[in-house]
Amino acid sequence: MTFTIREALQLPDMVQTRLIAGAGGLDNPIRWVTIVEVLEDATRLQEGEFLITTGFGLAENTERLASFIPSLASQKLSGVAIHTGFYLREIPTAFIEMADRLQLPLIEIPAEINFSTITKAILQPIINRQFETLAYSQAIHNRMIDAALSKGGLAAIAAELATLTGGAVTLVDALGFEVTQHGSTDLDNSSAGVKSAHSIPIRANREHFGTLTLVKSQEAWKDLDDVALQHASTLCALEYVKERAVSATEWRLKGDFVEELLNGKQMSPSELESRCRMLGYPLTGGHLVVALKVDVKDDAILYELHQSAILLMRRLCDRQQRSYLLRERPHYLLFVFPDNRSSLQLIELFAQRWEQLHKDFSLHLALSNSRMQLEDVASASEEALFALQAYPLLASAPTMLCYRDMQGYQFLFPYHRSQEALLGLWKPLLAPLIGYDKKHNQQLLETLDVYLQQNGNGLQTSQALYIHRHTLKYRLTQIEEKTGYRLEDAHQRWQLQLALMARRLQKQLYPSQA
């Protein structure tokens, strides 16, 4: 509840004063009254102060006379009153012109009025309003506390704020999701005037949780609305901290459950049912494992991005009332979802939102085949992780790579677990080509790769390699002689294709030994 220059001039003890300039600042709020006889340093004054002075020393100093009004305006004072008749017989014309231009209220106090009269007159309503603000603040605090303790959470706090202020309240979390909205934002311009929106961040422990916004008509806005908004923001921050603690417990329980499943712990049907019911996850139907990895090497940044991914997934699942299980690993995350179309749509939405929130950090997503038994998620997780490892060979972020759509690389499972196993797949067939290429500076290996990519089409292969068809024919003959395989045989072509894939996979998974 502010007290303005306009209101101060209407006080009985201010009747004999006179506003002589700066009418554009009449609605400036007065935060305090300061009396200064000799003003040597205007920077020591604070915003909103109302200055009363006799102007001592101004008339004799041309430089101070010229800078007096501008220096006060730069400090954003609410106004200045000059007691004439002592050192300034009248207020200089330059003061009046400058005050009008800077919209700094300039008031003349006649000599017969005491300083104390003006000071008491202005300070009394300021103090009274401060007491009213304090009392209202306490009342707001009590009502907000009641709303928070009603177990209504963030929605109850926002609703109470809307009721107290008569405005529209919107709470948006740090990820840009609208958590709750109360009150109507459709203000009728003919009656309510121009909208005024005040937003305040919700923070705790230097962490940003979201933004709370209050919208009202500008005419109806009160300073106490800002007090209510601040109280609501504080309680929302506490609610988020509480939610974080609850979520941490939930994540731990889900993670422990998934870890036991991944380790092959034997559970009775009744135990499985009980634990799934406790965690809100459906035991019946198929199950999918989604492996998620953020392409970043800094562990500290990776941890923060993991938390962001976990929070984003939770927000999306909460909004769609979807259930899932989660296990966090140092370098990737494992999610278990029911096998249905809704889960796939949710994962696609997750990838889209991640792209919007974290453009600088590529997201790799890999999906296992479905399992009808929850106890089989261990093998499903192996599929998802294998697809995640092969991701750079087959997909671009943030496209989801399904195990069944790995373009034949799934046939290299579980050879990927060992570099020696992969070597055994490709070296007997491709080593002769590699050796020949090194010795004769040829490109037999590349020619074979392109030829198979072009489905055995000689013309397209020649064009892709920028070579003559006779050169291609010669190279293909050499390939058949070196490998002992005929390219006209579909089965043998497939073995050569698999060998090339095994070599690429080895270079991807074991780059230091490649």
VOGU-3710 file (C-alpha; in Angstrom, 3 decimals, decimal comma):
1> mtftirealq> 0,000/0,000/0,000  1,914/3,036/-1,245  1,447/6,681/-0,373  1,915/9,025/-3,328  2,878/12,675/-3,847  -0,689/13,327/-5,013  -2,094/12,022/-1,729  0,496/13,933/0,308  -0,561/17,252/-1,260  -4,144/16,578/-0,139
11> lpdmvqtrli> -3,212/16,317/3,549  -4,524/19,184/5,771  -1,009/20,178/6,867  0,087/20,417/3,227  -2,590/22,885/2,138  -0,220/25,842/2,208  2,413/24,079/0,103  2,357/24,488/-3,648  3,245/22,149/-6,524  5,115/24,317/-8,968
21> agaggldnpi> 6,545/21,709/-11,377  6,792/17,992/-12,214  3,070/17,212/-12,266  3,851/14,138/-14,396  5,267/12,428/-11,294  2,369/13,017/-8,914  1,743/9,285/-8,615  5,302/8,568/-7,483  5,213/6,554/-4,241  6,838/8,068/-1,142
31> rwvtivevle> 8,866/5,481/0,750  10,382/7,856/3,308  10,958/11,527/4,130  14,492/12,890/4,326  15,492/16,386/5,503  18,854/17,625/4,242  20,185/21,107/4,897  23,315/20,800/2,768  23,080/18,344/-0,123  26,656/17,512/-1,078
41> datrlqegef> 26,189/13,960/-2,439  22,858/13,045/-4,057  23,977/9,436/-4,587  23,448/8,778/-0,867  19,707/9,274/-1,359  17,593/6,223/-2,181  14,820/5,550/-4,645  11,400/6,703/-3,427  12,678/9,176/-0,822  10,907/12,523/-0,517
51> littgfglae> 13,535/15,232/0,007  12,920/18,398/2,029  15,674/21,032/1,887  16,321/24,735/2,293  18,653/24,788/-0,697  21,607/26,012/1,343  24,627/26,786/-0,829  22,840/26,396/-4,143  22,519/30,062/-5,025  26,284/30,680/-4,665
61> nterlasfip> 27,362/27,616/-6,693  26,408/27,681/-10,376  27,507/24,092/-10,993  25,490/22,668/-8,086  22,542/24,834/-9,097  22,533/23,314/-12,598  22,921/19,697/-11,434  20,520/19,821/-8,474  17,289/18,606/-10,132  18,962/16,152/-12,584
71> slasqklsgv> 20,931/14,503/-9,757  17,744/13,960/-7,724  15,859/12,592/-10,744  18,693/10,168/-11,495  18,327/8,754/-7,970  14,593/8,242/-8,691  13,407/10,304/-5,759  9,648/10,554/-5,367  9,813/14,337/-5,156  11,571/17,345/-3,645
81> aihtgfylre> 10,236/20,180/-1,463  12,217/23,401/-1,095  11,686/25,605/1,973  11,874/29,119/0,526  12,629/32,287/2,419  15,875/31,151/4,036  18,549/30,670/1,361  16,383/30,721/-1,751  13,897/33,559/-1,786  12,134/31,846/-4,675
91> iptafiemad> 12,593/28,669/-6,657  14,748/29,275/-9,758  13,099/29,097/-13,173  15,736/26,547/-14,242  14,553/24,220/-11,444  10,952/24,476/-12,646  11,802/23,789/-16,284  14,071/20,843/-15,418  11,553/19,305/-12,960  8,785/19,475/-15,574
101> rlqlplieip> 11,008/17,848/-18,152  12,144/15,054/-15,804  8,661/14,681/-14,224  10,075/15,170/-10,728  7,450/16,796/-8,466  8,831/20,101/-7,151  6,986/21,577/-4,170  7,424/24,968/-2,523  7,092/25,171/1,269  6,516/28,706/2,606
111> aeinfstitk> 8,731/29,984/5,426  5,930/29,983/8,021  5,568/26,166/7,926  7,962/24,110/10,090  9,922/21,138/8,802  8,456/18,971/11,535  4,896/19,735/10,456  5,520/18,470/6,929  7,542/15,477/8,099  4,912/14,295/10,582
121> ailqpiinrq> 2,112/14,873/8,097  3,697/12,609/5,472  5,299/9,984/7,702  2,142/9,222/9,649  0,137/7,813/6,683  3,260/6,032/5,388  3,753/4,244/8,727  0,038/3,512/9,029  0,018/1,910/5,610  3,120/-0,076/6,412
131> fetlaysqai> 1,324/-1,469/9,452  -1,694/-2,271/7,281  0,576/-3,978/4,759  2,223/-5,997/7,526  -1,156/-7,046/8,929  -2,444/-7,946/5,481  0,761/-9,797/4,729  0,314/-11,881/7,859  -3,313/-12,591/6,975  -2,281/-13,647/3,462
141> hnrmidaals> 0,462/-15,815/4,876  -1,989/-17,588/7,170  -4,467/-18,239/4,385  -1,739/-19,461/2,063  -0,399/-21,778/4,753  -3,885/-23,194/5,243  -4,164/-23,773/1,490  -0,772/-25,469/1,377  -1,603/-27,694/4,356  -4,931/-28,698/2,848
151> kgglaaiaae> -3,011/-31,246/0,740  -4,202/-29,464/-2,377  -0,614/-28,746/-3,350  0,291/-26,213/-6,019  -3,267/-26,038/-7,352  -4,634/-25,046/-3,924  -2,021/-22,304/-3,506  -2,744/-20,883/-6,974  -6,497/-21,030/-6,337  -6,130/-19,187/-3,016
161> latltggavt> -4,026/-16,496/-4,685  -6,676/-16,034/-7,379  -9,375/-15,741/-4,696  -7,411/-13,238/-2,596  -6,515/-10,959/-5,494  -9,493/-11,417/-7,790  -7,113/-12,040/-10,668  -6,085/-14,918/-12,931  -3,190/-17,058/-11,721  -1,044/-19,314/-13,907
171> lvdalgfevt> 1,771/-21,568/-12,736  4,257/-22,752/-15,374  7,085/-25,085/-14,394  10,735/-24,820/-15,447  10,096/-27,066/-18,467  7,364/-24,806/-19,815  4,419/-26,978/-18,750  1,343/-25,215/-17,405  0,893/-26,864/-14,004  -2,318/-25,117/-12,985
181> qhgstdldns> -4,465/-22,111/-13,859  -7,169/-20,400/-11,795  -9,357/-17,397/-12,492  -10,395/-15,988/-15,846  -7,864/-14,214/-18,036  -10,612/-12,914/-20,363  -10,847/-9,405/-18,961  -13,401/-7,192/-20,653  -11,450/-4,200/-21,921  -14,524/-1,996/-21,732
191> sagvksahsi> -14,899/-2,481/-17,971  -11,644/-3,884/-16,664  -9,240/-1,782/-18,704  -5,773/-2,837/-19,799  -4,396/-6,096/-18,432  -1,423/-6,005/-16,113  0,606/-9,183/-15,609  3,132/-9,609/-12,802  5,384/-12,685/-12,806  7,709/-13,948/-10,121
201> piranrehfg> 10,163/-16,864/-10,333  9,786/-19,825/-7,997  13,208/-20,600/-6,560  14,754/-22,605/-3,731  18,419/-23,376/-3,092  19,354/-21,518/-6,302  17,180/-23,893/-8,302  14,511/-22,547/-10,618  11,236/-24,498/-10,422  8,937/-22,330/-12,503
211> tltlvksqea> 7,097/-19,022/-12,761  3,951/-17,782/-11,027  1,971/-15,128/-12,922  -0,911/-12,974/-11,713  -3,021/-11,101/-14,271  -5,497/-8,333/-13,382  -6,784/-5,158/-14,927  -4,325/-2,322/-14,421  -6,918/-0,185/-12,671  -7,744/-2,886/-10,140
221> wkdlddvalq> -4,123/-3,716/-9,341  -2,996/-3,075/-5,765  0,422/-3,150/-4,145  -0,891/-5,799/-1,764  -1,403/-8,083/-4,763  2,375/-8,177/-5,105  2,630/-9,133/-1,431  0,204/-12,001/-1,983  2,109/-13,064/-5,114  5,383/-13,164/-3,169
231> hastlcaley> 3,848/-15,287/-0,386  2,381/-17,697/-2,937  5,733/-17,996/-4,706  7,492/-18,911/-1,460  4,940/-21,605/-0,649  5,121/-22,965/-4,211  8,892/-23,278/-3,812  8,402/-25,232/-0,579  5,842/-27,420/-2,325  8,307/-28,160/-5,121
241> vkeravsate> 11,006/-29,051/-2,596  8,558/-31,430/-0,924  7,586/-32,869/-4,305  11,264/-33,376/-5,120  11,748/-35,358/-1,895  8,709/-37,527/-2,614  9,864/-38,066/-6,189  13,326/-39,078/-5,037  11,792/-41,781/-2,841  9,559/-42,937/-5,689
251> wrlkgdfvee> 12,504/-43,044/-8,121  14,543/-45,044/-5,642  11,777/-47,588/-5,154  11,235/-47,929/-8,894  14,970/-48,129/-9,514  15,464/-50,843/-6,875  12,621/-52,864/-8,376  14,016/-52,587/-11,908  17,500/-53,414/-10,672  16,211/-56,635/-9,110
261> llngkqmsps> 14,483/-57,536/-12,376  17,643/-56,794/-14,365  19,677/-58,978/-12,021  17,256/-61,861/-12,549  15,915/-62,005/-9,009  13,208/-64,643/-8,738  9,888/-63,253/-7,485  6,641/-65,005/-6,822  3,549/-63,857/-8,772  2,075/-62,394/-5,582
271> elesrcrmlg> 5,243/-60,371/-4,865  5,354/-59,050/-8,432  1,731/-58,041/-8,268  2,152/-56,380/-4,891  5,166/-54,323/-5,903  3,661/-53,283/-9,244  0,488/-52,204/-7,479  2,507/-50,163/-4,970  4,393/-48,405/-7,783  1,297/-47,956/-9,941
281> ypltgghlvv> 2,662/-50,015/-12,830  0,447/-52,508/-14,737  1,719/-56,078/-14,510  -0,507/-57,442/-17,294  0,196/-56,921/-20,988  3,492/-56,489/-22,804  6,479/-54,452/-21,647  9,063/-52,341/-23,475  12,470/-51,111/-22,345  13,657/-47,711/-23,554
291> alkvdvkdda> 17,350/-46,850/-23,197  18,188/-43,137/-23,223  21,581/-41,514/-23,570  22,595/-37,852/-23,794  25,609/-37,235/-26,015  27,847/-35,354/-23,549  31,125/-36,347/-21,885  31,198/-34,024/-18,862  29,852/-36,058/-15,923  28,548/-33,014/-14,038
301> ilyelhqsai> 26,595/-31,780/-17,051  25,415/-35,324/-17,766  23,991/-35,650/-14,246  22,038/-32,410/-14,618  20,712/-33,512/-18,015  19,689/-36,886/-16,559  17,686/-35,075/-13,887  16,108/-32,902/-16,559  15,200/-36,004/-18,607  13,705/-37,723/-15,568
311> llmrrlcdrq> 11,658/-34,643/-14,698  10,477/-34,196/-18,300  9,390/-37,829/-18,516  7,559/-37,535/-15,232  5,732/-34,376/-16,313  4,629/-35,984/-19,580  3,497/-39,175/-17,853  1,629/-37,249/-15,153  -0,215/-35,190/-17,759  -1,237/-38,313/-19,681
321> qrsyllrerp> -1,705/-40,446/-16,569  0,841/-42,948/-17,829  2,850/-45,258/-15,583  6,457/-46,371/-16,014  9,477/-47,764/-14,207  12,906/-46,157/-14,160  16,502/-47,141/-13,483  19,275/-44,548/-13,608  22,769/-45,585/-14,652  25,900/-43,390/-14,703
331> hyllfvfpdn> 25,815/-42,916/-18,488  22,266/-43,783/-19,525  18,692/-44,185/-18,281  16,419/-47,220/-18,562  12,648/-46,796/-18,689  10,119/-49,640/-18,667  6,752/-48,896/-20,310  3,621/-50,870/-21,060  3,692/-52,052/-24,676  1,015/-49,971/-26,399
341> rsslqlielf> 0,636/-47,176/-28,884  0,248/-44,552/-26,149  3,694/-45,354/-24,773  5,285/-44,943/-28,213  3,513/-41,619/-28,715  4,696/-40,458/-25,303  8,311/-41,359/-26,117  8,070/-39,473/-29,418  6,645/-36,459/-27,573  9,487/-36,713/-25,072
351> aqrweqlhkd> 12,022/-36,558/-27,920  10,300/-33,502/-29,408  10,220/-31,628/-26,105  13,852/-32,504/-25,438  14,807/-31,032/-28,807  13,069/-27,800/-27,821  14,592/-27,624/-24,338  18,130/-28,868/-25,017  19,085/-28,164/-28,628  22,795/-28,345/-27,836
361> fslhlalsns> 22,663/-31,866/-26,372  21,814/-34,721/-28,729  19,504/-37,401/-27,385  19,811/-41,082/-28,365  16,739/-43,271/-27,830  16,645/-47,049/-28,308  13,674/-49,395/-27,905  13,658/-53,138/-27,212  11,290/-55,749/-28,548  8,203/-56,380/-26,475
371> rmqledvasa> 8,154/-58,894/-23,601  4,960/-60,469/-22,316  6,450/-61,165/-18,879  7,831/-58,387/-16,707  10,482/-60,800/-15,440  11,964/-60,780/-18,968  12,920/-57,095/-18,964  16,553/-58,101/-18,351  16,863/-59,498/-21,891  14,811/-56,590/-23,222
381> seealfalqa> 17,211/-54,119/-21,614  20,124/-55,868/-23,361  18,387/-55,338/-26,684  17,741/-51,679/-25,936  21,341/-51,108/-24,833  22,681/-52,867/-27,927  20,549/-50,604/-30,113  21,813/-47,631/-28,101  25,424/-48,644/-28,797  24,762/-49,023/-32,514
391> ypllasaptm> 22,687/-45,813/-32,613  25,298/-43,619/-34,403  25,434/-46,139/-37,270  21,703/-46,201/-37,876  19,876/-43,117/-36,566  20,211/-39,381/-36,050  19,167/-37,676/-32,816  16,521/-37,661/-31,481  14,984/-40,389/-33,691  13,948/-43,495/-31,770
401> lcyrdmqgyq> 15,804/-46,642/-32,886  13,859/-49,881/-32,428  15,739/-53,155/-32,021  13,582/-54,807/-34,677  14,432/-52,027/-37,157  18,230/-52,163/-36,911  18,657/-53,004/-40,611  20,115/-56,407/-39,834  22,481/-55,304/-37,063  20,285/-57,167/-34,570
411> flfpyhrsqe> 21,704/-60,375/-36,050  25,051/-59,384/-34,546  23,568/-59,698/-31,064  25,243/-60,933/-28,828  28,501/-60,901/-30,823  28,838/-57,216/-29,857  29,850/-58,190/-26,328  33,310/-59,203/-27,514  35,700/-57,620/-29,969  37,077/-61,087/-30,735
421> allglwkpll> 33,602/-62,353/-31,608  33,100/-59,503/-34,067  36,542/-60,053/-35,534  35,659/-63,686/-36,099  32,658/-62,613/-38,171  34,377/-60,300/-40,611  38,118/-60,888/-40,664  38,162/-64,222/-42,578  36,144/-62,629/-45,387  37,348/-59,042/-45,482
431> apligydkkh> 40,996/-59,266/-44,420  42,116/-60,395/-47,929  40,391/-57,358/-49,452  41,906/-54,971/-46,900  45,373/-56,446/-47,467  45,059/-56,194/-51,241  43,853/-52,567/-51,005  46,827/-51,588/-48,856  49,343/-53,366/-51,068  48,006/-52,159/-54,430
441> nqqlletldv> 46,333/-48,918/-53,358  42,951/-50,195/-54,508  39,383/-49,843/-53,184  37,993/-53,359/-53,244  36,453/-53,051/-49,781  34,744/-49,766/-50,635  33,577/-51,183/-53,952  32,010/-54,181/-52,232  30,280/-51,937/-49,701  28,813/-49,615/-52,347
451> ylqqngnglq> 27,847/-52,529/-54,607  25,819/-54,132/-51,821  24,269/-50,787/-50,881  23,120/-50,440/-54,505  21,548/-53,916/-54,352  23,981/-55,327/-56,930  23,132/-52,706/-59,573  26,309/-52,257/-61,628  25,323/-48,969/-63,285  24,378/-47,296/-60,008
461> tsqalyihrh> 27,538/-48,616/-58,361  29,732/-47,226/-61,157  28,058/-43,853/-60,893  28,382/-43,786/-57,081  32,094/-44,632/-57,285  32,764/-42,440/-60,364  34,431/-45,345/-62,208  33,956/-47,046/-65,608  31,820/-50,180/-65,750  34,847/-52,207/-66,922
471> tlkyrltqie> 36,772/-51,051/-63,852  33,846/-52,129/-61,689  33,703/-55,519/-63,400  37,415/-56,035/-62,778  37,077/-55,107/-59,091  34,093/-57,417/-58,555  36,052/-60,267/-60,098  38,929/-59,573/-57,741  36,509/-59,500/-54,775  35,119/-62,916/-55,683
481> ektgyrleda> 38,618/-64,355/-56,080  39,906/-62,943/-52,787  36,863/-63,917/-50,692  35,910/-67,138/-52,458  32,281/-65,945/-52,483  30,116/-65,415/-55,565  28,231/-62,139/-55,641  25,435/-63,710/-57,691  24,591/-65,984/-54,752  22,101/-64,209/-52,425
491> hqrwqlqlal> 23,200/-66,181/-49,356  26,870/-65,407/-49,933  26,090/-61,742/-50,590  24,290/-61,630/-47,237  27,333/-63,099/-45,475  29,543/-60,442/-47,015  27,026/-57,766/-45,979  27,016/-59,122/-42,429  30,822/-59,074/-42,374  30,867/-55,399/-43,391
501> marrlqkqly> 28,306/-54,610/-40,670  30,349/-56,506/-38,056  33,431/-54,483/-38,987  31,546/-51,166/-38,716  30,097/-52,228/-35,378  33,506/-53,184/-34,029  34,926/-49,785/-35,000  31,949/-48,120/-33,264  32,103/-50,150/-30,038  35,876/-50,566/-29,760
511> psqa> 37,360/-47,441/-31,363  40,651/-47,598/-29,432  41,388/-51,101/-30,773  40,025/-50,564/-34,274
//
